[in-house]
Every structure is written in C-alpha cells, then in structure tokens.
Amino acid sequence: MGDVVEMRSPIGLMQLFDDGVIVHTIDDGVIVDSKSATGVLDATRMLAKGKPVSVVVDLRRVGFADKDSRTMFATDPAGGVEVATALVASARVSQFLADLFVREKPTRPTSVFEDPSAARAWAAEQLRIHQDQD
C-alpha cells in the first residue's frame, strides 16, 4: 500500500489508505457520545474529500458508545461518502456494541469481524463493488 494520510478524530486515529479504505482505531476506554460522533463523521468527510470510502472501525478498546452516537453512525454515512463499514470487535464490550450498531440497521453494508485483516479485505472489496456499480 502506498501513501497513508493520518488524522486524529475525537476518539482515535484515522488512516486513509490509497485504495480508499479508512482504518479508524478507537482509543483505549473512549466513551463515544453524539458530540464525538459528529467529529468522527466530519473527519471522515474531510479525509474522503468527496470520494467514496469504506471504513474499518477497530472497536476492541472502546469503553462504550451511547445510543445517539450509534444511531448517528448508522444513519449518516459521513454525508454519503462512507459506502461500507467493517467493525472489528473481540472483547465482550466491543462485540456487544458492534451488535447494537448492526441492530440500528445501517444504511450501507456492515459486517463484524474479529480479525482486522479480514475486516480490511472485506471493506476494500465492498468499495470495489460500489465503484463497479457507478
């Protein structure tokens, strides 16, 4: 993979790879609320620069995400640029939060993984599928 553009979101490190996949690694113990969710969506839009992206969210160290933030992430895919979301979860808390997010019925393909590499591969494939449809 070539160049990587990095940006801090209110809750972690975001990395945009040259294939259009953003990997968002959530900081240890972070509590996600609607204010931080708005910041994440803004950061995603800034990184994407109007182009479609797939996002891998590594939830393994998250403390909690409230319902408002989960709803925001599910219903506002960063202004339409986020075409797929892969959630990486392993501990009971992150797996529970990932399941709650999926129950919000996201407006784009969403899947939960334990393996970050599998999540990244799926996200890249979802972006290719989206681009082939356009």
C-alpha positions as CSV (number, residue, x, y, z in Angstrom):
1,M,0.0,0.0,0.0
2,G,1.3,3.4,-0.9
3,D,0.7,6.7,0.9
4,V,-1.3,6.9,4.1
5,V,-3.0,10.1,5.3
6,E,-3.5,10.2,9.0
7,M,-5.8,12.3,11.1
8,R,-6.9,12.3,14.7
9,S,-10.7,12.1,15.3
10,P,-12.2,13.0,18.6
11,I,-11.9,9.3,19.6
12,G,-8.9,7.8,17.8
13,L,-6.5,7.6,14.9
14,M,-7.9,7.6,11.3
15,Q,-5.7,6.4,8.4
16,L,-6.8,6.7,4.8
17,F,-5.0,4.3,2.5
18,D,-4.6,4.8,-1.2
19,D,-7.2,2.2,-2.0
20,G,-9.9,4.3,-0.4
21,V,-10.2,2.4,2.9
22,I,-10.1,4.3,6.1
23,V,-9.0,2.4,9.3
24,H,-10.2,4.1,12.4
25,T,-8.6,2.8,15.6
26,I,-10.5,3.8,18.7
27,D,-8.5,5.0,21.7
28,D,-8.5,2.8,24.9
29,G,-11.6,3.3,27.1
30,V,-13.2,6.0,25.0
31,I,-16.9,6.8,25.7
32,V,-18.5,7.7,22.4
33,D,-21.3,10.3,22.5
34,S,-23.2,12.3,19.9
35,K,-20.6,15.2,20.0
36,S,-17.7,12.9,19.3
37,A,-19.7,11.0,16.7
38,T,-20.3,14.3,14.9
39,G,-16.5,14.9,15.0
40,V,-15.8,11.4,13.6
41,L,-18.3,12.0,10.7
42,D,-16.7,15.3,9.9
43,A,-13.2,13.8,10.0
44,T,-14.4,11.0,7.6
45,R,-15.8,13.6,5.2
46,M,-12.5,15.6,5.4
47,L,-10.4,12.5,4.7
48,A,-12.7,11.3,1.9
49,K,-12.7,14.6,0.0
50,G,-16.0,13.7,-1.7
51,K,-14.8,10.3,-2.9
52,P,-16.4,7.0,-1.7
53,V,-14.6,5.2,1.1
54,S,-15.1,2.1,3.1
55,V,-14.3,2.3,6.8
56,V,-12.8,-0.3,9.2
57,V,-13.6,0.7,12.8
58,D,-11.4,-1.1,15.4
59,L,-13.7,-1.2,18.5
60,R,-11.6,-3.5,20.5
61,R,-10.6,-0.9,23.1
62,V,-13.7,1.3,23.1
63,G,-15.3,1.9,26.5
64,F,-18.9,2.5,25.4
65,A,-20.9,4.2,22.7
66,D,-24.3,5.7,23.6
67,K,-27.5,5.1,21.5
68,D,-27.4,8.6,20.0
69,S,-23.9,8.0,18.6
70,R,-24.7,4.6,17.3
71,T,-27.8,5.9,15.5
72,M,-25.8,8.8,14.0
73,F,-23.2,6.4,12.7
74,A,-25.8,4.0,11.3
75,T,-27.9,6.7,9.6
76,D,-25.4,9.3,8.4
77,P,-22.6,7.5,6.5
78,A,-20.5,10.6,6.6
79,G,-22.6,12.5,4.2
80,G,-22.9,9.6,1.8
81,V,-19.2,9.0,1.2
82,E,-19.0,6.0,3.5
83,V,-20.2,3.1,1.4
84,A,-19.4,0.2,3.8
85,T,-18.4,-0.3,7.4
86,A,-16.4,-3.2,8.9
87,L,-16.4,-3.4,12.7
88,V,-13.5,-5.1,14.5
89,A,-14.6,-6.4,17.8
90,S,-13.2,-9.1,20.2
91,A,-13.9,-8.4,23.8
92,R,-17.4,-8.7,25.2
93,V,-17.9,-5.0,25.4
94,S,-16.8,-4.2,21.8
95,Q,-18.8,-7.2,20.5
96,F,-21.9,-6.1,22.3
97,L,-21.5,-2.5,20.9
98,A,-20.9,-3.9,17.4
99,D,-24.1,-5.9,17.7
100,L,-26.1,-2.9,18.9
101,F,-24.8,-0.9,16.0
102,V,-25.9,-3.5,13.5
103,R,-29.3,-3.5,15.1
104,E,-29.6,0.2,14.2
105,K,-30.0,-1.0,10.6
106,P,-27.1,0.9,9.0
107,T,-27.8,2.4,5.6
108,R,-24.8,0.7,4.0
109,P,-23.2,-2.8,4.0
110,T,-21.9,-3.5,7.5
111,S,-20.2,-6.6,9.0
112,V,-18.5,-7.5,12.2
113,F,-15.1,-9.2,12.3
114,E,-12.6,-10.4,15.0
115,D,-9.7,-10.3,12.5
116,P,-8.6,-6.8,11.4
117,S,-7.1,-8.2,8.2
118,A,-10.3,-9.9,7.2
119,A,-12.2,-6.6,8.0
120,R,-9.8,-4.6,5.9
121,A,-10.1,-7.1,3.0
122,W,-13.9,-7.0,3.2
123,A,-14.0,-3.2,3.3
124,A,-11.8,-2.9,0.2
125,E,-14.0,-5.4,-1.6
126,Q,-17.1,-3.5,-0.7
127,L,-15.6,-0.3,-2.1
128,R,-14.7,-2.1,-5.4
129,I,-18.3,-3.4,-5.6
130,H,-19.6,0.1,-5.1
131,Q,-17.3,1.6,-7.7
132,D,-18.3,-1.1,-10.2
133,Q,-22.0,-0.1,-9.7
134,D,-21.3,3.6,-10.5
